[in-house]
């Protein structure tokens, strides 16, 4: 049983933030994954719940428990677009003399963020953490193998 709190649109999908009685905590559920929904006559008393705190350090929807501090250098070709992005987190942005932009953010999960970075191709370079530079190199090498 779920106590619904918020309905949130993300990337053409809807997610429900609800208290899950089975897990005894708040969870995020993608509505399109529900097989059946039944409205009951039961009511609930709304608990203290802070949506901003719940999504703190979350890129979009996927939540984790890590604290990964990313530094990404965006070229001057895309810097203005990065500054215009409407994000769910607040990054630290540092403009460089050459027009490039250093983007810093601490996240609790990596997958959605890495997918976002990849859309910028060569105009985005992960500077830190070093292990994510290596992870990106490996992903690109694997991708290149598909086309050989």
N, C-alpha and C positions, 0 to 999 in steps of 0.2 A: 504494500500500500504506500502511496505517495501523498505528501501534502504539498501541493503546488505553490510556488512563490513567484517565479518570474518566467515569462516566455520571451526568449531572446532570438532575434533573427541574426544569422551569420552565414555569409556566402550562399544565399538562396536556400537556406535550410532553417528550420526552427528548432530550438533547443529549450528544454524545460529545466529550470533549476527547481529542485524539490527536495524536501526532507524524505529520505527513504527509511521506512520503518524496519526493513530487513537488514540494511547495513548500519542503521542507527547513526545516520549523518546526512549531510547535504551532498547531493550528486547532480551531475549534468546528464540529461537524457536527450538523445536526438529523437524528435517526434516521429520521423518516418520509420524508425525501428520498432515502434510499438506495434504489436500484432492485434491487440484488443485494448480498448479503454472503456471502463465502466464508471459512471458517476454514481456515487453512493450518497446516502442521506447524512453520513457522518460529517461533523465539522471538526475543526482543529483551532487551537489557539496559536496564533502566529508567534514564533520565537524571535528573539533578537537575531537579525541576520543582516550583514552588511555586504551587499553585492560587490562593491568596489574592493573590499578586503578579500572576498572570496576569489575574485579574479586577479588579485595582485600578482604581478610577475607572469601573467598568462598571456601569451601572444594572441590567441584567438579563443579557442574552446578547450583544447587538450591541456589538461593540468598535470603537473608532475610535482615532485618533491625536491628537485634539484635547485640550485642557485647558480646558474651559468651566466657569467658576465661576458657578453659578446662585444667585440669592437670590430666594426665593419667599415672599410673605407670605400665610399662611393665616388666614382669619377665625376668630374665637372659636367659630363654629358647628362647625368641623371640626378645630380645634387638637388636641383630645384624641385624635381618631382618627389624626391624623398621628403623634402621639407613640407610639401603639400599633402602628404599621406595622412589620412585620418586613421590613427592607430588606437588600439585598446590599452596600450602602455605608453608611458611618457619617456622617450629616449633622451639622452643627452646628445646634442648636436653641436659639433665644433667645425666651423667653416675654416678651410685651409686657404693659404694665399693663392694657390693654383686653381681655386674654384671647387676643389673636391670637398667632400664632407665626411667627417668622422662621426659615426653613429654608434652610440654605446647604450646598451640595455641589459638588464639582468632579468633572466627568464627562468621559469621552473620546468620547462620542457623545450626540446630542440626541434622537433619534426616540422611543425608549421612554419617556424622561423626560417629554417634552412630552405624549405620550398619557396618561401617568399623571396629570399636572397637570390635563388637560382633564376628567377624571372629576369633579373638584371644582368645575367651573363657576365661578361668580362668587365662590366662597369661596377661590379661589387667584389670586394676582396676581404675575406675574413682575416683580420689581423690577430685576434685573440678570441678564445683560447687556442693555443698552438695545436692541441689535439683535434680541434674542429677544422683547422687548416688542413691537417692530414686527412681527416674524414672527407672533406670536400675533394681533395686530390684523388682519393680512392673512388669516390662516387663518380667523378669525371672520367677517370681511367676506365671504370666499369662501363660507363655510358659509351665511351669511345669504342670499346670492344664490340658493342652491339652493331656498330656501323662499319666494321672492317670485314 
